[in-house]
Amino acid sequence: MTGISCALWLRRLAVLFMCGLPCSVAAAQSSPQTATQNAVANSPASTASQPQADASGAKVHDDSFVIGNDDVLSINVWNEPNISRSIPVRSDGKISLPLVGEVQAAGRTPLKLEQDIASRLKSYIAEPEVTVMVQEIKSQKFNILGQVNKPGTYVLSNALTVLDALAAAGGFRDFAKQKSIYVLRQNPDGTQSRIAFNYKEVLKGQNLAQNVKLQPRDTIVVP
């Protein structure tokens, strides 16, 4: 190969190398960018931001709950705002709604009450969709008597214990027998059971099982 031919060959090789270099650099730059975009798209935060179906299966009401007097109900009839409303259960256990009239609510579950209301509305509305939810529970109550500052009847909230009830009643009077407290409970067969409660022990963290959760119609006696 002559010197001229060698020089021409080297020049062509240099031109080919210079033309290929920008493409390689561009590909190298785009590859990390694409990888970064894919990583962001597949990240947990991005996935969490996408709408997903609610798999909680939450119920609009508790089927086991029995409605009682003074409970506040939220009644919704789809596409019927003049009928839908929040309404308390009267002392006779009934509620009154437009087109429905008076209907028995106490002693029934929300699901049963839904069915009763829907059945009465069928004369006026084709395929009525009714939802009944218990907005406020006021029917379940307990009593506390004796040597407390505020004896009386109280609304029973969820998971209320004997200790919680004593606090709600304002604590003890001066001569209360704090070791001799007891709870009177109505049994399903009509009998009554007596549950002892020693405030001094519970306060020391002893025999905590006696600090039972209260049930409707329980009566706490502080001698």
Secondary structure per residue as TSV (DSSP state, phi and psi in degrees):
chain	resnum	aa	ss	phi	psi
A	1	M	-	360.0	130.7
A	2	T	-	-74.2	165.9
A	3	G	H	-63.8	-35.1
A	4	I	H	-68.7	-43.6
A	5	S	H	-63.4	-41.2
A	6	C	H	-62.0	-40.9
A	7	A	H	-64.7	-41.1
A	8	L	H	-63.6	-40.1
A	9	W	H	-65.5	-41.1
A	10	L	H	-65.9	-36.7
A	11	R	H	-65.0	-42.0
A	12	R	H	-65.2	-39.7
A	13	L	H	-61.9	-39.2
A	14	A	H	-66.1	-39.3
A	15	V	H	-64.5	-44.3
A	16	L	H	-62.2	-40.1
A	17	F	H	-64.9	-41.7
A	18	M	H	-67.3	-33.3
A	19	C	H	-71.9	-36.0
A	20	G	H	-79.6	-22.0
A	21	L	H	-62.2	-47.4
A	22	P	H	-59.7	-38.8
A	23	C	H	-63.7	-40.0
A	24	S	H	-66.4	-40.4
A	25	V	H	-65.3	-42.4
A	26	A	H	-63.6	-41.6
A	27	A	H	-65.3	-39.0
A	28	A	H	-66.6	-34.7
A	29	Q	H	-74.1	-38.6
A	30	S	H	-73.7	-27.2
A	31	S	H	-65.5	-48.9
A	32	P	H	-62.1	-36.8
A	33	Q	H	-63.4	-44.1
A	34	T	H	-64.7	-41.0
A	35	A	H	-62.9	-40.2
A	36	T	H	-63.8	-42.8
A	37	Q	H	-62.6	-41.4
A	38	N	H	-65.2	-39.1
A	39	A	H	-64.6	-41.4
A	40	V	H	-65.4	-41.6
A	41	A	H	-64.7	-31.2
A	42	N	T	-97.9	5.5
A	43	S	S	-71.5	156.7
A	44	P	H	-59.2	-37.9
A	45	A	H	-63.5	-42.0
A	46	S	H	-66.8	-41.5
A	47	T	H	-64.4	-38.1
A	48	A	H	-67.0	-28.2
A	49	S	H	-76.0	-14.3
A	50	Q	S	-80.9	140.1
A	51	P	-	-63.8	135.7
A	52	Q	-	-129.7	156.9
A	53	A	-	-70.3	141.7
A	54	D	-	-76.4	113.6
A	55	A	-	-100.0	11.3
A	56	S	S	-71.1	-28.4
A	57	G	-	65.2	31.8
A	58	A	-	-66.0	140.4
A	59	K	-	-93.1	148.7
A	60	V	S	-76.3	-19.1
A	61	H	S	-156.3	165.4
A	62	D	-	-92.8	120.0
A	63	D	T	-67.9	-23.3
A	64	S	T	-86.5	-14.6
A	65	F	-	-73.9	135.3
A	66	V	-	-106.2	123.0
A	67	I	-	-67.2	143.5
A	68	G	-	-132.7	174.7
A	69	N	T	-59.3	141.6
A	70	D	T	79.8	-9.7
A	71	D	-	-63.4	145.0
A	72	V	E	-101.9	123.5
A	73	L	E	-107.2	142.0
A	74	S	E	-105.0	111.9
A	75	I	E	-111.5	123.0
A	76	N	E	-123.1	122.9
A	77	V	E	-109.9	117.2
A	78	W	T	-56.5	128.9
A	79	N	T	65.6	21.4
A	80	E	-	-133.2	76.1
A	81	P	T	-66.1	-22.9
A	82	N	T	-75.1	-17.1
A	83	I	T	-100.7	-35.9
A	84	S	-	-65.8	137.6
A	85	R	E	-174.8	167.0
A	86	S	E	-97.6	134.0
A	87	I	E	-148.3	136.5
A	88	P	E	-83.1	151.0
A	89	V	-	-79.8	127.3
A	90	R	-	-70.8	171.3
A	91	S	T	-65.9	-20.4
A	92	D	T	-88.4	3.3
A	93	G	S	84.5	10.6
A	94	K	E	-115.8	162.9
A	95	I	E	-129.6	163.0
A	96	S	E	-130.4	130.7
A	97	L	E	-132.0	150.2
A	98	P	T	-58.5	139.0
A	99	L	T	71.3	-24.8
A	100	V	T	-91.1	-37.6
A	101	G	E	79.7	-154.6
A	102	E	E	-84.2	136.4
A	103	V	E	-139.6	140.6
A	104	Q	E	-71.0	127.4
A	105	A	-	-114.0	-43.0
A	106	A	T	-64.5	138.3
A	107	G	T	88.8	0.1
A	108	R	S	-119.6	155.6
A	109	T	-	-81.5	159.5
A	110	P	H	-55.9	-37.0
A	111	L	H	-64.6	-43.0
A	112	K	H	-64.9	-39.3
A	113	L	H	-66.9	-38.0
A	114	E	H	-55.4	-46.7
A	115	Q	H	-65.0	-39.2
A	116	D	H	-65.1	-44.7
A	117	I	H	-65.6	-44.2
A	118	A	H	-61.7	-38.4
A	119	S	H	-63.3	-39.5
A	120	R	H	-74.0	-28.9
A	121	L	H	-79.4	-14.1
A	122	K	T	-62.6	-21.6
A	123	S	T	-72.0	-17.7
A	124	Y	T	-120.5	-28.4
A	125	I	S	-127.4	132.6
A	126	A	S	-75.6	123.0
A	127	E	S	49.9	64.5
A	128	P	-	-67.3	138.3
A	129	E	-	-108.2	112.2
A	130	V	E	-116.8	135.4
A	131	T	E	-126.6	130.4
A	132	V	E	-119.6	123.8
A	133	M	E	-125.3	145.0
A	134	V	E	-84.6	108.9
A	135	Q	E	-81.3	-40.7
A	136	E	E	-139.9	131.9
A	137	I	-	-95.5	112.3
A	138	K	-	-125.4	-2.7
A	139	S	S	-83.9	-25.9
A	140	Q	-	-89.2	116.3
A	141	K	E	-134.7	163.0
A	142	F	E	-136.0	163.9
A	143	N	E	-116.6	149.0
A	144	I	E	-136.1	124.9
A	145	L	E	-126.2	162.2
A	146	G	E	99.1	-141.8
A	147	Q	S	-86.2	61.5
A	148	V	B	-123.4	161.2
A	149	N	S	-72.9	-28.9
A	150	K	S	-133.6	72.9
A	151	P	-	-68.6	156.1
A	152	G	E	151.7	-162.6
A	153	T	E	-106.3	134.5
A	154	Y	E	-127.5	150.4
A	155	V	E	-72.6	134.1
A	156	L	-	-89.2	109.3
A	157	S	-	-89.3	174.5
A	158	N	T	-64.7	136.2
A	159	A	T	59.4	33.8
A	160	L	-	-79.5	131.1
A	161	T	B	-105.3	174.5
A	162	V	H	-60.5	-42.0
A	163	L	H	-62.5	-40.5
A	164	D	H	-62.6	-40.7
A	165	A	H	-65.5	-40.6
A	166	L	H	-63.5	-37.9
A	167	A	H	-66.8	-40.6
A	168	A	H	-64.3	-28.9
A	169	A	T	-85.2	8.6
A	170	G	T	83.6	13.2
A	171	G	-	83.3	-172.0
A	172	F	B	-91.1	155.2
A	173	R	-	-82.3	174.8
A	174	D	T	-60.0	-38.7
A	175	F	T	-106.8	24.0
A	176	A	-	-67.8	138.1
A	177	K	-	-89.3	89.9
A	178	Q	T	-69.6	-15.9
A	179	K	T	-92.5	-5.3
A	180	S	S	-119.9	22.5
A	181	I	E	-71.2	148.3
A	182	Y	E	-147.6	158.6
A	183	V	E	-113.6	127.8
A	184	L	E	-96.0	123.6
A	185	R	E	-123.8	133.8
A	186	Q	E	-82.2	123.9
A	187	N	-	-88.0	156.7
A	188	P	T	-57.7	-27.6
A	189	D	T	-85.8	5.6
A	190	G	S	94.7	-9.7
A	191	T	-	-81.6	173.3
A	192	Q	E	-125.9	134.1
A	193	S	E	-110.6	156.6
A	194	R	E	-121.9	124.5
A	195	I	E	-113.8	117.1
A	196	A	E	-75.0	147.8
A	197	F	E	-142.5	117.7
A	198	N	-	-103.7	104.8
A	199	Y	H	-61.6	-38.6
A	200	K	H	-62.4	-42.1
A	201	E	H	-65.7	-46.6
A	202	V	H	-63.0	-37.5
A	203	L	H	-63.2	-29.3
A	204	K	T	-89.8	1.9
A	205	G	T	81.0	19.2
A	206	Q	-	-104.3	143.1
A	207	N	S	49.1	53.3
A	208	L	G	-68.7	-13.8
A	209	A	G	-64.0	-22.7
A	210	Q	G	-74.7	-13.9
A	211	N	S	-83.0	70.0
A	212	V	-	-75.5	158.5
A	213	K	B	-75.7	135.5
A	214	L	-	-75.7	152.3
A	215	Q	-	-119.4	158.9
A	216	P	T	-53.6	137.3
A	217	R	T	74.5	9.7
A	218	D	-	-65.0	147.6
A	219	T	E	-126.2	121.2
A	220	I	E	-94.9	127.2
A	221	V	E	-113.9	124.2
A	222	V	E	-112.3	99.5
A	223	P	-	-72.8	360.0
